[in-house]
């Protein structure tokens, strides 16, 4: 419901939480990818060939980048909608 002076209501705290959480998760995926790529097998406590670690780490970094772009576009679209 619009206010009498036609202002849009402010953003809910849930939407703010979702924004922050989505950005945080992009950092987690990128950090996890970097960690897997460069961690020694003793640190991971499993034996994974170097090639598989590089591929898995690269996939996680790429996924984090894709999530960042999607979250950024969603957040910037919401900001543009608020200013109209």
Number of C-alpha atoms within 10 A of each C-alpha: 7 8 8 6 6 8 10 13 10 7 10 8 9 9 11 11 11 12 15 12 13 17 18 13 14 22 17 15 20 20 16 17 24 18 15 22 20 13 13 15 14 8 11 11 8 9 11 12 9 15 10 12 21 16 14 17 22 18 15 22 22 16 16 24 16 13 18 19 14 14 19 15 12 13 15 12 11 12 11 10 10 13 7 6
